[in-house]
Amino acid sequence: MTVETDESGWEVDPDDEWGVAVITTVGRQLKLRREAAGMRAGEFGVAVGYGEDLVYKVEGGRRIPRQEYLDRADEVLGAGGLISASWEDVKKVRYPKKVRELGKLEASAVEIGIYECNSVHGLLQTPEHARALMEAAQPPYSADDVQRMVAARMARQSVFERDPAPSIHFVLEEAPLRRPVGGTMVRQQQLERLLEMGSLNHVSLQVMPTDTEAHPGVDGKIELLKFPDGTAVGRSDGAFNGRPTAEPRELRILELRYGTIRAQALPPRESRAFIEKLLGET
């Protein structure tokens, strides 16, 4: 059996209190079961196909175990599925904290308004498009980091499957739609994805042509989320230091900017025709 070594991208964020608690508890249970079975860490590592150092990190709550690790541990220790079942808790913290928090907000919003200026928004990206963007980062992410971040981004897209569905409005700049991220085939699939999502009755998709005059979004992206109880949260790269805000005065500023952006962008029907034209050029 090939012994797998430790990989980056699955370390526990020390600032993520919930994540630390979950992984520490799982690690402690693994250690207690291993010791009860009379196995040393090195012996156990060989049995499950992982290095001894990684075994210590998992048991010490310093590394997030993969599902395969838990399944192998369950089999080796004869846990009858109890160790494998811990994946249900582990998988909830395997994504970075800030991604989980954003996904939680999006998952409870009844209305979402988004202006994205530099790329196709993550909620609209195909896996291939997301992967190409992440692989272009400098300094480069490890393959494991990329896999984890793509999975996190795709998980956020479950917002489209909610019932009742939230009302979601997107405004995207033309330039990112023309950029051949991932090559011709990936770009074509991404444009088809935009047309697919824009056709949903609870999704509005608009394009901001490059030749449009200056508008309030030139300072960066904007996101507005409204909730069932009437409260709202907003954020913008170009306002309030980029931090989320629920302060009414600041929200009015963001809503004014976003409303102006939507008014200057192409209407949804014209935006669809614009994207179809781009698709025909690929």
C-alpha positions in Angstrom: 0.0 0.0 0.0 1.3 3.5 -0.9 1.6 5.7 2.2 0.2 9.1 1.6 2.0 12.1 3.0 0.6 15.3 4.4 -0.7 17.9 2.0 -1.4 21.6 2.4 -4.9 23.1 2.3 -6.5 21.0 5.0 -4.9 22.6 8.0 -7.3 23.9 10.7 -7.6 27.7 10.8 -6.9 28.6 14.5 -9.3 31.6 14.2 -12.1 29.2 13.3 -13.4 28.3 16.7 -16.2 26.0 15.5 -13.9 24.3 13.0 -11.2 23.8 15.7 -13.8 22.3 18.1 -15.1 19.8 15.5 -11.8 18.7 14.3 -10.3 18.4 17.8 -13.3 16.2 18.9 -13.0 14.0 15.9 -9.2 13.7 16.4 -9.6 12.8 20.1 -12.1 10.1 19.3 -9.7 8.6 16.6 -6.8 8.6 19.1 -8.9 6.9 21.8 -10.1 4.2 19.4 -6.6 3.6 18.1 -5.2 3.2 21.6 -8.0 1.0 22.6 -7.2 -1.3 19.7 -3.6 -1.4 20.9 -2.1 0.2 17.8 0.8 2.6 17.7 0.5 5.7 15.5 3.0 4.5 12.9 1.4 1.0 12.7 -2.0 2.6 12.3 -0.7 5.0 9.6 0.6 2.1 7.6 -2.8 0.3 7.9 -4.8 3.3 6.7 -2.3 4.3 4.0 -1.1 7.6 5.6 2.1 8.8 7.2 2.7 8.7 10.9 3.1 12.5 11.1 -0.3 13.0 9.5 -1.9 10.6 12.0 -0.6 12.7 14.8 -1.8 15.9 13.2 -5.3 14.5 12.7 -5.5 13.2 16.2 -4.1 16.4 17.6 -6.9 18.4 15.8 -4.4 20.3 13.6 -5.5 18.8 10.3 -8.9 18.2 8.7 -9.2 14.5 7.8 -10.4 13.5 4.3 -13.4 11.3 4.0 -11.2 8.5 2.7 -9.1 8.7 5.9 -12.1 8.4 8.1 -13.5 5.4 6.1 -10.1 3.6 6.2 -9.8 4.3 9.9 -13.4 3.0 10.5 -12.5 -0.3 8.7 -9.1 -0.8 10.4 -10.5 -0.1 13.9 -13.8 -2.0 13.4 -15.9 1.0 14.3 -19.0 -0.2 12.5 -19.5 3.0 10.7 -19.2 5.4 13.7 -16.0 6.9 12.5 -17.2 7.2 8.9 -20.3 9.0 10.2 -18.1 11.8 11.7 -17.6 13.0 8.1 -21.1 14.6 8.3 -19.6 17.0 10.9 -16.2 17.3 9.3 -17.5 18.2 5.9 -19.3 21.3 7.3 -15.9 22.8 8.4 -13.7 21.7 5.5 -14.3 25.0 3.7 -12.6 28.3 4.8 -14.5 30.2 7.5 -15.2 33.2 5.4 -16.7 31.1 2.7 -19.0 29.3 5.1 -20.1 32.6 6.5 -20.9 34.1 3.1 -22.7 30.9 2.1 -24.8 31.1 5.3 -25.9 34.6 4.5 -26.7 33.8 0.9 -28.6 30.7 2.1 -31.0 32.7 4.2 -31.5 35.8 2.0 -34.7 36.3 0.2 -33.2 38.8 -2.2 -29.6 39.0 -3.4 -28.2 41.8 -5.6 -24.6 41.5 -7.0 -22.4 43.7 -9.2 -19.2 42.0 -10.2 -16.6 43.9 -12.2 -13.4 41.8 -12.5 -14.7 38.3 -13.1 -17.8 36.1 -13.5 -19.3 36.0 -10.1 -18.7 32.8 -8.1 -22.4 31.9 -8.0 -22.4 31.7 -11.8 -19.1 30.0 -12.4 -18.7 26.6 -13.9 -16.3 24.3 -12.0 -13.9 24.5 -14.9 -13.9 28.3 -15.0 -13.4 28.4 -11.2 -10.5 26.0 -11.4 -8.8 28.0 -14.2 -9.0 31.2 -12.2 -7.6 29.6 -9.0 -4.8 27.8 -10.9 -3.8 31.2 -12.3 -3.1 32.6 -8.8 0.4 33.8 -7.8 1.9 32.4 -5.7 0.2 29.3 -6.9 -2.1 27.2 -4.7 -1.4 23.5 -4.3 -3.7 21.1 -6.2 -5.3 20.3 -2.9 -6.1 23.9 -2.2 -7.6 24.3 -5.6 -9.8 21.3 -5.2 -11.0 22.5 -1.8 -11.8 26.0 -3.0 -13.6 24.8 -6.2 -15.7 22.5 -4.0 -16.5 25.4 -1.7 -17.5 27.7 -4.5 -19.8 25.0 -6.1 -21.4 24.3 -2.7 -22.5 28.0 -2.5 -24.5 27.5 -5.7 -27.1 25.5 -3.9 -28.7 28.9 -3.2 -30.4 28.4 -6.7 -32.1 25.2 -5.5 -33.8 26.7 -2.5 -37.6 26.5 -2.2 -38.9 29.1 -2.2 -36.2 30.5 -4.3 -34.6 33.9 -3.5 -34.8 36.7 -6.0 -31.2 37.1 -7.4 -30.0 40.0 -9.5 -26.6 40.1 -11.2 -24.8 42.8 -13.1 -21.6 41.6 -14.8 -19.0 43.7 -16.8 -18.5 42.8 -20.4 -14.7 42.5 -20.2 -14.6 39.3 -18.0 -17.1 37.7 -20.4 -14.6 38.2 -23.2 -11.6 36.9 -21.3 -10.8 33.3 -22.5 -10.4 31.9 -19.0 -9.5 28.2 -19.3 -9.5 28.2 -23.1 -12.2 28.3 -25.8 -14.2 25.3 -24.6 -14.3 26.5 -20.9 -15.3 30.0 -22.0 -18.1 28.6 -24.2 -19.4 26.4 -21.4 -19.3 29.5 -19.1 -21.3 31.6 -21.5 -23.8 28.8 -21.8 -24.0 28.6 -18.1 -24.8 32.3 -17.9 -27.6 31.9 -20.4 -29.0 29.0 -18.5 -29.0 30.8 -15.2 -30.4 34.0 -16.7 -33.4 32.1 -18.0 -34.5 31.1 -14.5 -37.6 33.0 -13.4 -36.0 34.1 -10.1 -32.7 35.3 -11.7 -32.1 38.6 -13.4 -28.8 38.9 -15.4 -27.5 42.1 -16.8 -24.4 43.0 -18.7 -22.5 46.3 -18.4 -21.0 47.1 -21.8 -17.4 48.3 -21.7 -18.3 51.4 -23.7 -20.7 52.6 -20.9 -19.7 55.9 -19.2 -18.4 55.9 -15.7 -20.7 54.4 -13.1 -20.7 53.9 -9.3 -19.2 50.4 -9.6 -15.8 51.5 -10.9 -14.4 51.2 -7.3 -15.3 47.5 -7.0 -17.9 44.8 -6.6 -21.1 45.3 -4.6 -23.3 42.7 -2.8 -26.6 43.3 -1.1 -28.6 40.7 0.8 -32.1 41.1 2.2 -33.6 38.7 4.7 -37.2 37.6 5.6 -37.3 39.7 8.8 -36.7 42.9 6.8 -33.0 43.3 7.7 -30.2 43.6 5.2 -26.5 43.3 4.8 -24.3 44.9 2.2 -20.7 45.1 1.2 -18.6 46.9 -1.4 -14.9 47.0 -2.3 -15.1 50.7 -2.6 -17.0 51.6 0.6 -16.6 51.2 4.3 -13.2 49.5 4.0 -14.9 46.6 2.2 -16.5 45.3 5.4 -20.1 44.0 5.6 -22.5 46.6 7.0 -26.0 46.5 8.3 -26.1 50.2 9.2 -29.2 51.8 7.5 -27.4 54.9 6.3 -24.6 52.9 4.7 -27.0 50.4 3.2 -28.9 53.3 1.5 -25.6 54.4 -0.1 -24.9 50.9 -1.4 -28.5 50.5 -2.6 -28.3 53.9 -4.4 -25.0 52.8 -6.1 -26.4 49.4 -7.1 -29.6 50.9 -8.4 -27.7 53.3 -10.6 -25.5 50.4 -11.9 -28.6 48.4 -12.9 -30.1 51.4 -14.6 -27.0 51.9 -16.7 -26.5 48.2 -17.6 -28.3 46.5 -20.5 -31.7 45.2 -19.6 -32.0 41.4 -19.1 -33.4 40.7 -22.6 -30.7 42.7 -24.3 -28.1 41.2 -22.0 -29.1 37.7 -23.1 -28.8 38.7 -26.7 -25.4 40.2 -26.0 -24.2 36.9 -24.4 -25.6 34.9 -27.2 -23.6 37.1 -29.6 -20.4 36.5 -27.6 -21.1 32.7 -27.7 -21.5 32.8 -31.4 -18.0 34.4 -31.7 -16.3 31.6 -29.7 
